[in-house]
Amino acid sequence: MGERAAMPPAPLIYGWVMVALAFVTGAVVVGQNYLNGILVVSLRGCFEISNRGIFLATTGVTMLAFGPSAPSPASSSPDWR
């Protein structure tokens, strides 16, 4: 049994990069949803408002940021007129 030749490193497959980016993006989005609950105590002390006011404000900002950017299901249909 002789020495085996060193194998060259496997090339980086672009699909796995996309999978990693999707995973990181999903983790950031889920983390943003839980951030309100983590920071509510400090926000309540800083702005002197109730929990309800904080959650309504942060939910409103999220809806204003992501609502208009979401495509309408009707407009993506090929039969949409």
C-alpha positions in Angstrom: 0.0 0.0 0.0 1.5 3.2 -1.2 0.9 6.8 -0.2 -2.3 8.3 -1.4 -2.3 11.5 -3.3 -3.7 14.5 -1.5 -7.2 15.3 -2.6 -7.9 18.9 -3.6 -10.4 20.7 -1.4 -14.0 20.5 -2.6 -15.3 23.6 -4.4 -17.7 25.8 -2.5 -21.2 25.1 -3.8 -23.2 28.3 -4.3 -26.5 26.6 -3.2 -25.0 26.0 0.3 -24.2 29.7 0.6 -27.8 30.5 -0.1 -29.0 28.0 2.5 -26.7 29.6 5.1 -27.9 33.1 4.2 -31.5 32.0 4.4 -30.8 30.5 7.8 -29.2 33.7 9.1 -32.0 35.8 7.7 -34.6 33.6 9.4 -32.8 33.8 12.7 -32.6 37.6 12.5 -36.4 37.9 11.7 -37.4 35.5 14.5 -35.0 37.4 16.9 -36.6 40.7 16.0 -40.0 39.4 17.0 -38.8 38.5 20.4 -36.7 41.7 20.9 -39.8 43.7 21.9 -40.4 41.4 24.9 -36.8 41.5 26.0 -36.5 45.3 25.8 -40.0 46.3 27.2 -38.7 46.9 30.7 -36.0 49.4 29.6 -38.3 51.0 27.0 -41.0 51.5 29.7 -38.6 53.2 32.0 -37.0 55.4 29.2 -40.3 56.6 27.6 -42.5 56.3 30.7 -45.4 54.6 28.8 -47.3 51.4 29.4 -46.6 48.0 28.1 -49.6 48.3 25.8 -48.3 51.5 24.3 -44.9 50.0 23.6 -46.3 46.9 22.0 -48.8 48.9 19.9 -46.0 51.3 18.7 -43.5 48.4 17.8 -46.2 46.4 16.1 -47.3 49.5 14.2 -43.7 50.1 13.0 -43.4 46.5 12.0 -46.6 46.6 10.0 -45.7 49.9 8.3 -42.2 48.5 7.4 -43.2 45.1 6.2 -46.9 45.5 5.1 -46.5 47.6 2.0 -43.4 45.6 0.9 -45.3 42.3 0.8 -46.6 41.4 -2.6 -50.3 41.1 -3.0 -51.3 37.5 -3.8 -53.8 38.7 -6.4 -51.1 40.6 -8.3 -48.8 37.6 -8.5 -51.6 35.5 -10.2 -51.2 35.2 -14.0 -55.0 35.8 -14.3 -54.9 39.2 -12.4 -56.2 42.0 -14.5 
